[in-house]
Amino acid sequence: MRKRKAAVVGMGVAILTLSLATIGVAQEESSAVVQGRMRKLGRGIANVATAPAELIRTPELVGRREGYLTAMTVGVMQGAWRTVLRAVAGIYETATFFVEAPPGYEPIFHPEFVWQHGAWTE
């Protein structure tokens, strides 16, 4: 009976020690790292949610550059492809937000969001 109590107390002490060590490591992380991770997570979620907007954005940009007949053909196809790419990039960034890949938590798809800074950008 005493051995069992000693084992339980020992396990409790071990768990407490590991928990305190984890908290100490978490507090040592710089705020830049935490901000990078949160930015990557938010960007991933936003890109998954707004990926279909590429079906509107891309033909509009192609239409401004090359004319609206091109926008209705090539632009729609490019928009469909960019929708898939943005959704996959968003899923990747959401799943790996805790990993600094690429370095500095940079976006893997540009522009970072469908409507960067509230304007139509390329």
N, C-alpha and C positions, 0 to 999 in steps of 0.2 A: 504494500500500500504506500509506503514512504517513497519507494522508487518511482511509483507512478506520479505522485505529487511532485517529486523533484523533476521528473521529465516534463510535466506540464509547466511548471515554473520556469524551467530552462528554455522551453519553446517560447513561452511568453516573453522572456527577456531577449531572446534572439530576435523575435518579431519586432519588439519595441526598438531594439538597436538598429535593425535594418530600416525601419520606418524613419527614425531620426536621421540616419545617414542619407536616406533618399531626400528628405526635406532639406537637409543642408546642401546637397548637390543642386536641387531645384532652385534654391535661393541664390546660388552662385552664378546661375545662368544670367547672362546680361539681358537687359530689357530689349536690346536690338534683336537678339535671337528669338525671344518670345514674340516680339512684334513681327519678325519675318515669318515665323510659323503661322501666326494668326492671319497675316496678310495672305499667305499661300492657301490656307484653309478657306478663307473668305472668297478669294479669287476662284478657287476650284468650285465651290458651291455656286457662286454667281455664274460661272461659265457653263456649268451643267444646266442651270435654270434658264439662261438666256441664249443658249446655243441656237434655238430656232430663229432668233432675230437675225441671224446671218442670212436667212432667206430673203429678208427685206433689205438689209444693209448692203450686201455685196452687189446685187443688181443695181441698186441706186448709185453706188460708186462707179460701177462700170458704165452706167448710163451717162453719168456726168463726164466721164473721160472719153468714151468711144461712141456714144449715141445710144438711143433707147432700143433700137432693133437688136444691137449686140447685147444690151442688158437683158432683153427678154429671152435670149438664147444662151449665150456663154455665161452671162451674169447669173442666171438662175442655176446653171450647172455648177458654177464656182461657189455659189451660195450654199448649195446642197452639200458640196464637199467640205466647205469651211464649217458647216453645221456639225458634221461628223467629227472633224478635227477638234473643234472647240469643245464638244461634249467629251471626247476621249481625253483631251488635255485636262479638262475639269475633273473628270473622274480620277485621273492619275494624281493631280495635285491634291485632291481631297483625301485620297488614300495614303499619300506619302507626305502630308504636311509637316510631320515631325522630323523629316530627313532633309538635310540641307543639300538637295540635289534639284536643280543645278546650283552651283555655288552662289551664296548670297540670297537664296530663295527667289531668284529671278524668274519671271514668267517664261514658260516654254512656248507660248503662243502669243503672237502680237497682232493687233494691239492687246494689251492686257485684259481689257474688257470690251464688250461689243461696241459700246459708245464711250470711248475714252474721253473723260472730262466733259461729258455732256455734248460733245460735238461729233460730227462724222469725221473719222480719221482713217488713214490707211496705215 
